[in-house]
């Protein structure tokens, strides 16, 4: 059901924790499944120097959080913006259809942290939109 990479990132999550005085913090949730994800960014000279996460949710939510942090470490802000749920799923060798929403949560948490960073620094990041209150606002009910 889950790939070896998903199981590895769930069992041995990378970059778990929080960053005090983070340059950007993004928190998103999914009311339908109860997952909550928070990503912290430390940025220097437009490059993500450190990234941490805290996730309350299922194993796939933990794994996607972990992989998302791995994918943005050392990237520029613009490169980090282009880390999508598809990139997270590909890096994890896929997710079951019923768990794809976890990768969306990871993307949205990252974008919310980038939004917070931009707001704190009075800057505009081209292509970045304000975070959603609920990742699945306006979407149809998922079938399991």
C-alpha positions in Angstrom: 0.0 0.0 0.0 2.7 2.5 1.0 6.1 2.7 -0.7 9.3 2.0 1.2 10.1 5.8 1.0 6.8 6.7 2.7 7.4 4.2 5.4 11.0 5.4 5.9 9.9 9.1 6.2 7.1 8.1 8.6 9.4 5.9 10.8 12.4 8.3 10.6 11.0 11.8 9.8 13.6 14.3 8.7 13.6 17.9 10.1 10.9 17.4 12.7 10.7 20.1 15.4 10.4 23.8 15.4 12.6 26.8 14.8 12.6 29.5 17.4 12.3 33.0 15.8 11.5 31.5 12.4 11.5 33.8 9.5 8.3 32.2 8.2 5.7 29.9 9.8 2.8 28.3 8.0 0.0 26.3 9.6 -2.7 24.6 7.6 -5.3 22.0 8.4 -7.8 19.7 6.8 -11.1 19.6 8.7 -12.2 16.5 6.8 -9.3 14.2 8.0 -8.1 16.2 11.1 -4.5 16.6 9.9 -2.7 19.8 11.0 0.7 20.7 9.6 3.1 23.5 10.6 6.3 24.4 8.7 9.0 26.7 10.0 11.5 28.4 7.7 14.9 30.1 8.4 15.9 32.1 5.4 19.2 33.9 4.8 20.1 35.7 1.5 16.9 34.4 -0.1 17.9 30.8 0.6 16.1 28.3 2.9 18.9 27.6 5.4 16.7 25.5 7.8 13.3 24.1 7.7 11.4 22.1 10.4 7.9 20.7 10.7 5.3 19.6 13.3 2.4 17.5 12.0 -0.6 16.1 13.8 -2.0 13.4 11.6 -1.6 10.1 9.9 1.6 8.4 8.7 1.2 9.8 5.2 0.9 13.4 6.6 4.1 12.9 8.6 5.9 11.4 5.6 4.8 14.2 3.2 5.8 16.8 5.7 9.2 15.2 6.1 9.8 14.9 2.3 8.6 18.5 1.7 11.2 19.8 4.1 13.9 17.7 2.4 12.9 19.2 -1.0 13.1 22.8 0.1 16.3 22.7 2.1 18.9 24.9 0.5 16.6 26.2 -2.2 15.9 29.8 -3.0 12.5 31.2 -2.1 11.4 31.0 -5.7 12.6 27.4 -6.0 10.8 26.5 -2.8 7.6 28.0 -4.1 7.7 25.4 -6.9 7.8 22.4 -4.6 4.3 21.0 -5.3 2.3 18.2 -4.0 3.1 16.3 -7.2 6.8 16.7 -6.5 6.4 15.5 -2.9 4.4 12.4 -4.1 7.0 11.7 -6.8 9.8 11.9 -4.3 8.0 9.4 -2.1 7.3 7.0 -5.0 3.6 7.8 -4.8 0.7 7.7 -2.3 -2.5 5.8 -2.2 -5.4 7.9 -3.8 -7.0 8.3 -0.4 -3.8 9.9 0.9 -3.1 12.4 -1.9 -4.6 15.2 0.3 -1.6 14.8 2.6 0.7 16.0 -0.1 -1.6 18.9 -0.8 -1.4 19.8 2.9 2.4 19.7 2.7 2.4 22.1 -0.3 0.0 24.5 1.4 1.9 24.5 4.7 5.1 25.4 2.8 3.3 28.1 0.8 1.8 29.5 4.1 5.3 29.7 5.6 6.5 31.4 2.5 3.6 33.8 2.7 4.4 34.6 6.3 8.0 35.2 5.4 7.0 37.6 2.6 4.6 39.4 4.9 7.2 39.8 7.6 9.7 41.2 5.1 7.2 43.4 3.2 7.9 41.6 0.0 5.9 40.1 -2.9 6.8 36.6 -4.0 5.5 36.3 -7.6 3.1 33.4 -7.9 2.4 33.1 -4.2 -1.2 33.3 -3.1 -2.6 33.8 0.5 -2.9 30.6 2.5 -6.3 28.8 2.6 -8.1 28.4 6.0 -8.8 24.7 5.1 -6.8 23.0 2.3 -10.0 21.4 0.9 -12.2 24.5 1.0 -14.5 24.3 -2.0 -13.6 20.7 -3.0 -16.0 17.8 -3.4 -16.1 15.1 -0.7 -13.4 12.5 -1.2 -14.4 8.9 -1.6 -12.6 6.2 0.2 
